[in-house]
Amino acid sequence: MTNYTEILIVNKKMAWTKEKILINIEKLMRSKFSEPREAFDYFDEDKDGNLTKSDFKKLLKEAKVSSLIRGLVAEFMMQSFDANKDGFVSWIEFQEAIKESGIKK
């Protein structure tokens, strides 16, 4: 598995690095949602109180992250944020991920 911090995909328009992905996610969060909980609830497609890899792919798509790396980044996010390793990211785990990522509320 490729290390998320080593991702660098270059296309005609831009290079995708961890920092660029985080900037895009932060821009999405600030422009579309007033609170992190609002974003969590929006991306929790089946409204079960947990985010899945599919939910993260939707978030990354809306953050305009290249489709070439969306699946890889979503998988990394799941592995990194799912603290109890149950295959889902809960609201509590999502809050911790936001703190650790440096994304400002």
C-alpha positions in Angstrom: 0.0 0.0 0.0 1.3 3.4 -0.9 1.9 5.7 2.0 -0.5 8.7 1.9 2.2 11.2 2.6 4.1 10.0 -0.4 1.3 10.4 -2.9 2.3 12.6 -5.8 0.4 12.3 -8.9 1.0 14.8 -11.7 -1.4 15.5 -14.4 -1.6 18.4 -16.8 -3.3 20.6 -14.2 -1.7 19.9 -10.8 0.3 17.7 -8.5 -1.7 15.9 -5.7 0.1 15.9 -2.4 -1.2 15.4 1.1 -1.2 19.1 1.7 -3.1 19.9 -1.5 -5.7 17.3 -0.6 -6.1 18.7 2.9 -6.4 22.2 1.4 -9.2 21.1 -0.9 -11.0 19.3 1.9 -10.7 22.4 4.1 -12.0 24.6 1.4 -15.0 22.3 0.9 -15.8 22.2 4.6 -15.6 26.0 5.0 -17.6 26.8 1.9 -20.4 24.2 2.3 -20.8 23.6 6.0 -20.9 25.8 9.1 -19.9 23.0 11.5 -18.0 19.7 11.2 -21.0 17.8 12.4 -23.0 19.2 9.5 -20.3 17.8 7.1 -20.3 14.4 8.9 -24.1 14.1 8.6 -24.1 15.2 5.0 -21.5 12.6 3.9 -23.0 9.8 6.0 -25.1 8.7 3.1 -27.0 5.9 4.8 -27.5 8.0 8.0 -26.2 5.2 10.3 -23.9 7.5 12.3 -20.7 6.2 10.5 -18.7 7.0 7.5 -17.6 4.4 5.0 -14.9 4.3 2.3 -17.7 5.2 -0.2 -18.7 8.2 1.9 -15.1 9.4 1.9 -14.9 9.0 -1.9 -18.0 11.2 -2.1 -16.3 13.8 0.1 -13.1 13.7 -2.0 -15.1 14.0 -5.2 -16.8 17.1 -3.9 -13.4 18.4 -2.7 -12.3 18.1 -6.4 -9.6 15.5 -5.6 -8.6 13.7 -8.8 -10.5 10.5 -9.6 -7.2 8.9 -10.3 -6.3 8.9 -6.6 -9.7 9.1 -4.9 -10.0 5.4 -4.0 -6.4 5.3 -2.6 -6.9 8.4 -0.5 -10.3 7.2 0.7 -8.7 3.9 1.8 -6.0 5.7 3.6 -8.5 7.9 5.4 -10.4 4.9 6.5 -7.3 3.1 7.8 -6.1 6.3 9.6 -9.3 7.5 11.1 -10.9 4.2 12.1 -9.3 4.0 15.6 -11.2 0.9 16.7 -10.8 -0.8 13.4 -14.4 -1.7 13.0 -14.5 -0.7 9.3 -16.3 2.6 9.9 -15.5 6.1 11.1 -17.7 7.3 13.9 -18.5 10.9 14.7 -15.9 10.7 17.6 -13.3 9.3 15.3 -14.1 12.0 12.7 -13.6 14.7 15.3 -10.2 13.3 16.2 -9.2 13.1 12.5 -10.1 16.8 12.0 -7.9 17.8 15.0 -5.0 15.7 13.8 -5.2 16.8 10.2 -4.9 20.5 11.1 -8.2 21.3 9.3 -9.6 24.3 11.0 -13.2 24.3 12.2 
